[in-house]
């Protein structure tokens, strides 16, 4: 699901990706607050990535991602829904390359070997 996004003002904006949504969870969740509302995710996308999308667009993405097992939701009360990521975002290419280099040079060991 990588279509152009329809902004609240009726214009089309930049593409929203699953990775953007997952990165929003990385920025805003933690042990004390493991869940986010759709509005909090929408706000994080605007604040951290300059992606202006409607809450409805984010809600549709979250529904697709939940079907794919990437996020989970929980209802609170009559209409409130909290969302949590079940997977992390992909590493940037340069970060992944550096991690691979360190692993090859045995600067650290993978968790599988620990």
N, C-alpha and C positions, 0 to 999 in steps of 0.2 A: 504494500500500500504506500505508494510514493507519488501522490498527485499534487498538483498545485493546491495551495490552501486559500480558502476564501476568507478574507478578513472581515471584521465586524462592519467596516465602512463600505463594504460591497466590492472592494478591489481584490485582486489576486496577489498573494505575496509569495515569499520563498517557500520551497518545499519543506515539509515536515517529515522527518524520518523516525523510525523506531529508535534509532540511536539517540536522537535529540531527546525523546521522551525518557529514555533510560538515563541519559546524562542529567536530566532535571531531577530525577530521584537521587542521583549521587550528590548533587548540590544541596538538596533540601532535606533528606532523611538522615536519621541517625538512631542510635539506640533508644534515645528518649522519645523520638517522634518517628516511628518506622513507617507511618502511612501519611499519604497526602490526599487532599481533595482535588477534584478536577480543576478548580480555580487556582489552587496553589501550584499545580503543574503548569497551567496556562501562564500564570504570573512568572514562574521560574524560566519558562521558555523565552518570555519577553525580556526579562532582566539579564539573563546570562548569555543568550544567543541571538538577541534581537529578532526573534521569531514571533510575530504578532498574529495569533490565531484565535478563533473563538473557542469558548469552552466546549461547545458542541463538537467542533472538529477534534479536540483533544479527547472528548468522551468517546467518539467513534473509534479513534486510534486505540484507546485503552480497551474497548470491547474486542477489537480484532486481536490485540496483543494478549488479552486474557484467553481467548479461544486457542491461541498458539502456545499457551503456558508460560508466557514471559512476564505477566503481571497477575496479581490476584486482587479481588475486591472484597470488601466487607461492608454490609449495610449497618448503619447506626440510626436507630429511630425510623421514622416514616419515610424519609427521603434522602438522608445524608449517606454518602458512600465514600469510604476511604480506600485508597489504592496503595499497593506495595509492589516493588519490583522483585521478581523471582530470579532474574539474571542481571548481570552487570553489562554495561556498554562495552563494545569492542575497544581495545586499546588503539590509540593512534599508531600509524605505521612506524614512526620513529621510536615510540616508546616500546612497541613490540620488538623491534629490531634490537634495541638496547637490552631488553630483558633476555632475548635469545643469546646475544653476545655474552652477557654475564653468566648465563647458564653454561654456555660452552666453555668459558674460562673458569668455571667452577667457583665463581665469586659467591654463589649461593646454590642451594640444591632445591629441586622442586619439592612440593609437599608430598608428592607420591613417593619420593625417596626418603623422606624424613622419618 
